[in-house]
């Protein structure tokens, strides 16, 4: 899993999720993409499994 080497604490505090995304929500490479049906956090294991 990808993680920074030097941080003071291993787990970061999570901010608030506020509604739908306004940036980064368009397909840049290719023609197809995945779309989430519910809002939620995506951890590094889920990102690695989708790669």
N, CA, C and O atoms as CSV, one atom per row, in Angstrom:
chain,resi,resn,atom,element,x,y,z
A,1,UNK,N,N,0.837,-1.180,0.000
A,1,UNK,CA,C,0.000,0.000,0.000
A,1,UNK,C,C,0.880,1.241,0.000
A,1,UNK,O,O,1.975,1.237,0.562
A,2,UNK,N,N,0.398,2.292,-0.628
A,2,UNK,CA,C,1.147,3.528,-0.690
A,2,UNK,C,C,0.890,4.350,0.563
A,2,UNK,O,O,-0.252,4.524,0.990
A,3,UNK,N,N,1.976,4.851,1.144
A,3,UNK,CA,C,1.869,5.613,2.377
A,3,UNK,C,C,3.115,6.476,2.512
A,3,UNK,O,O,4.204,6.012,2.172
A,4,UNK,N,N,3.007,7.701,2.989
A,4,UNK,CA,C,4.200,8.525,3.181
A,4,UNK,C,C,5.152,7.909,4.193
A,4,UNK,O,O,4.725,7.237,5.131
A,5,UNK,N,N,6.430,8.140,4.000
A,5,UNK,CA,C,7.417,7.537,4.897
A,5,UNK,C,C,7.450,8.205,6.259
A,5,UNK,O,O,7.352,7.535,7.287
A,6,UNK,N,N,7.589,9.522,6.267
A,6,UNK,CA,C,7.788,10.215,7.538
A,6,UNK,C,C,6.572,11.077,7.876
A,6,UNK,O,O,6.400,12.165,7.327
A,7,UNK,N,N,5.747,10.589,8.768
A,7,UNK,CA,C,4.652,11.378,9.314
A,7,UNK,C,C,4.686,11.238,10.828
A,7,UNK,O,O,5.170,10.238,11.357
A,8,UNK,N,N,4.172,12.238,11.514
A,8,UNK,CA,C,4.202,12.201,12.969
A,8,UNK,C,C,3.284,11.109,13.507
A,8,UNK,O,O,3.647,10.377,14.428
A,9,UNK,N,N,2.098,11.008,12.927
A,9,UNK,CA,C,1.151,9.980,13.332
A,9,UNK,C,C,0.770,9.145,12.122
A,9,UNK,O,O,0.684,9.669,11.011
A,10,UNK,N,N,0.543,7.859,12.322
A,10,UNK,CA,C,0.248,6.957,11.215
A,10,UNK,C,C,-1.148,7.200,10.648
A,10,UNK,O,O,-1.331,7.224,9.431
A,11,UNK,N,N,-2.128,7.378,11.526
A,11,UNK,CA,C,-3.501,7.601,11.069
A,11,UNK,C,C,-3.784,9.095,11.039
A,11,UNK,O,O,-3.547,9.801,12.020
A,12,UNK,N,N,-4.289,9.567,9.919
A,12,UNK,CA,C,-4.631,10.975,9.779
A,12,UNK,C,C,-6.077,11.204,10.206
A,12,UNK,O,O,-6.920,10.314,10.087
A,13,UNK,N,N,-6.351,12.405,10.703
A,13,UNK,CA,C,-7.731,12.761,11.032
A,13,UNK,C,C,-8.481,13.016,9.732
A,13,UNK,O,O,-7.946,13.631,8.810
A,14,UNK,N,N,-9.710,12.546,9.663
A,14,UNK,CA,C,-10.499,12.684,8.443
A,14,UNK,C,C,-11.354,13.940,8.522
A,14,UNK,O,O,-11.917,14.264,9.568
A,15,UNK,N,N,-11.439,14.639,7.398
A,15,UNK,CA,C,-12.291,15.817,7.336
A,15,UNK,C,C,-13.739,15.428,7.116
A,15,UNK,O,O,-14.088,14.249,7.169
A,16,UNK,N,N,-14.574,16.410,6.871
A,16,UNK,CA,C,-15.991,16.157,6.618
A,16,UNK,C,C,-16.218,15.966,5.127
A,16,UNK,O,O,-15.605,16.646,4.304
A,17,UNK,N,N,-17.101,15.039,4.788
A,17,UNK,CA,C,-17.502,14.875,3.390
A,17,UNK,C,C,-18.664,15.820,3.129
A,17,UNK,O,O,-19.661,15.809,3.851
A,18,UNK,N,N,-18.529,16.629,2.100
A,18,UNK,CA,C,-19.555,17.635,1.838
A,18,UNK,C,C,-20.106,17.466,0.434
A,18,UNK,O,O,-19.534,17.999,-0.517
A,19,UNK,N,N,-21.190,16.746,0.284
A,19,UNK,CA,C,-21.918,16.647,-0.974
A,19,UNK,C,C,-21.144,16.012,-2.107
A,19,UNK,O,O,-20.163,15.302,-1.884
A,20,UNK,N,N,-21.589,16.270,-3.324
A,20,UNK,CA,C,-20.979,15.692,-4.519
A,20,UNK,C,C,-19.728,16.480,-4.893
A,20,UNK,O,O,-19.596,17.655,-4.549
A,21,UNK,N,N,-18.818,15.825,-5.598
A,21,UNK,CA,C,-17.577,16.459,-6.020
A,21,UNK,C,C,-17.843,17.463,-7.134
A,21,UNK,O,O,-18.670,17.226,-8.015
A,22,UNK,N,N,-17.132,18.584,-7.083
A,22,UNK,CA,C,-17.247,19.581,-8.145
A,22,UNK,C,C,-16.042,19.536,-9.077
A,22,UNK,O,O,-16.132,19.963,-10.228
A,23,UNK,N,N,-14.905,19.018,-8.585
A,23,UNK,CA,C,-13.716,18.891,-9.425
A,23,UNK,C,C,-13.303,17.428,-9.466
A,23,UNK,O,O,-13.586,16.667,-8.541
A,24,UNK,N,N,-12.633,17.041,-10.543
A,24,UNK,CA,C,-12.129,15.681,-10.653
A,24,UNK,C,C,-13.210,14.644,-10.859
A,24,UNK,O,O,-13.017,13.486,-10.489
A,25,UNK,N,N,-14.330,15.010,-11.431
A,25,UNK,CA,C,-15.419,14.056,-11.616
A,25,UNK,C,C,-15.702,13.786,-13.091
A,25,UNK,O,O,-16.799,13.342,-13.431
A,26,UNK,N,N,-14.741,14.043,-13.968
A,26,UNK,CA,C,-14.906,13.752,-15.393
A,26,UNK,C,C,-13.840,12.760,-15.835
A,26,UNK,O,O,-12.752,12.712,-15.262
A,27,UNK,N,N,-14.156,11.972,-16.853
A,27,UNK,CA,C,-13.225,10.973,-17.370
A,27,UNK,C,C,-12.193,11.684,-18.231
A,27,UNK,O,O,-12.545,12.366,-19.193
A,28,UNK,N,N,-10.909,11.525,-17.884
A,28,UNK,CA,C,-9.833,12.198,-18.606
A,28,UNK,C,C,-9.187,11.250,-19.596
A,28,UNK,O,O,-8.955,11.620,-20.747
A,29,UNK,N,N,-8.893,10.023,-19.162
A,29,UNK,CA,C,-8.244,9.040,-20.013
A,29,UNK,C,C,-9.251,7.970,-20.402
A,29,UNK,O,O,-9.889,7.384,-19.528
A,30,UNK,N,N,-9.406,7.705,-21.683
A,30,UNK,CA,C,-10.298,6.653,-22.152
A,30,UNK,C,C,-11.734,7.126,-22.284
A,30,UNK,O,O,-12.028,8.321,-22.268
A,31,UNK,N,N,-12.620,6.142,-22.415
A,31,UNK,CA,C,-14.028,6.441,-22.651
A,31,UNK,C,C,-14.936,6.009,-21.509
A,31,UNK,O,O,-16.055,6.509,-21.392
A,32,UNK,N,N,-14.475,5.085,-20.660
A,32,UNK,CA,C,-15.322,4.527,-19.612
A,32,UNK,C,C,-14.697,4.782,-18.249
A,32,UNK,O,O,-13.485,4.969,-18.141
A,33,UNK,N,N,-15.522,4.791,-17.212
A,33,UNK,CA,C,-15.038,4.972,-15.854
A,33,UNK,C,C,-15.993,4.342,-14.856
A,33,UNK,O,O,-17.111,3.965,-15.206
A,34,UNK,N,N,-15.547,4.228,-13.610
A,34,UNK,CA,C,-16.379,3.709,-12.528
A,34,UNK,C,C,-17.073,4.869,-11.834
A,34,UNK,O,O,-16.493,5.944,-11.680
A,35,UNK,N,N,-18.302,4.654,-11.419
A,35,UNK,CA,C,-19.044,5.673,-10.694
A,35,UNK,C,C,-19.583,5.062,-9.412
A,35,UNK,O,O,-20.194,3.994,-9.431
A,36,UNK,N,N,-19.352,5.744,-8.304
A,36,UNK,CA,C,-19.831,5.269,-7.011
A,36,UNK,C,C,-21.325,5.531,-6.880
A,36,UNK,O,O,-21.827,6.557,-7.339
A,37,UNK,N,N,-22.032,4.594,-6.249
A,37,UNK,CA,C,-23.466,4.768,-6.057
A,37,UNK,C,C,-23.783,5.438,-4.728
A,37,UNK,O,O,-24.843,6.045,-4.577
A,38,UNK,N,N,-22.876,5.335,-3.770
A,38,UNK,CA,C,-23.056,6.002,-2.488
A,38,UNK,C,C,-21.777,6.751,-2.149
A,38,UNK,O,O,-20.710,6.439,-2.678
A,39,UNK,N,N,-21.885,7.727,-1.278
A,39,UNK,CA,C,-20.700,8.468,-0.866
A,39,UNK,C,C,-19.994,7.713,0.253
A,39,UNK,O,O,-20.635,7.006,1.030
A,40,UNK,N,N,-18.693,7.859,0.334
A,40,UNK,CA,C,-17.925,7.197,1.371
A,40,UNK,C,C,-16.447,7.359,1.128
A,40,UNK,O,O,-16.031,7.844,0.076
A,41,UNK,N,N,-15.650,6.952,2.102
A,41,UNK,CA,C,-14.204,7.049,1.987
A,41,UNK,C,C,-13.672,5.895,1.161
A,41,UNK,O,O,-14.194,4.782,1.229
A,42,UNK,N,N,-12.636,6.159,0.382
A,42,UNK,CA,C,-11.951,5.127,-0.393
A,42,UNK,C,C,-10.560,4.991,0.195
A,42,UNK,O,O,-9.776,5.939,0.153
A,43,UNK,N,N,-10.238,3.814,0.749
A,43,UNK,CA,C,-8.915,3.638,1.339
A,43,UNK,C,C,-7.927,3.112,0.304
A,43,UNK,O,O,-8.297,2.814,-0.831
A,44,UNK,N,N,-6.674,3.005,0.711
A,44,UNK,CA,C,-5.610,2.653,-0.230
A,44,UNK,C,C,-5.763,1.229,-0.754
A,44,UNK,O,O,-5.369,0.953,-1.887
A,45,UNK,N,N,-6.320,0.326,0.033
A,45,UNK,CA,C,-6.525,-1.047,-0.449
A,45,UNK,C,C,-7.548,-1.090,-1.575
A,45,UNK,O,O,-7.385,-1.842,-2.536
A,46,UNK,N,N,-8.589,-0.296,-1.464
A,46,UNK,CA,C,-9.594,-0.250,-2.522
A,46,UNK,C,C,-9.029,0.370,-3.788
A,46,UNK,O,O,-9.366,-0.065,-4.889
A,47,UNK,N,N,-8.180,1.375,-3.655
A,47,UNK,CA,C,-7.548,1.983,-4.824
A,47,UNK,C,C,-6.630,0.980,-5.504
A,47,UNK,O,O,-6.616,0.889,-6.732
A,48,UNK,N,N,-5.864,0.229,-4.725
A,48,UNK,CA,C,-4.952,-0.763,-5.294
A,48,UNK,C,C,-5.719,-1.883,-5.987
A,48,UNK,O,O,-5.269,-2.384,-7.018
A,49,UNK,N,N,-6.866,-2.287,-5.446
A,49,UNK,CA,C,-7.621,-3.371,-6.073
A,49,UNK,C,C,-8.284,-2.911,-7.367
A,49,UNK,O,O,-8.546,-3.731,-8.246
A,50,UNK,N,N,-8.558,-1.623,-7.498
A,50,UNK,CA,C,-9.177,-1.113,-8.716
A,50,UNK,C,C,-8.166,-0.831,-9.815
A,50,UNK,O,O,-8.552,-0.642,-10.969
A,51,UNK,N,N,-6.872,-0.799,-9.482
A,51,UNK,CA,C,-5.855,-0.471,-10.489
A,51,UNK,C,C,-5.749,-1.523,-11.553
A,51,UNK,O,O,-4.939,-1.393,-12.470
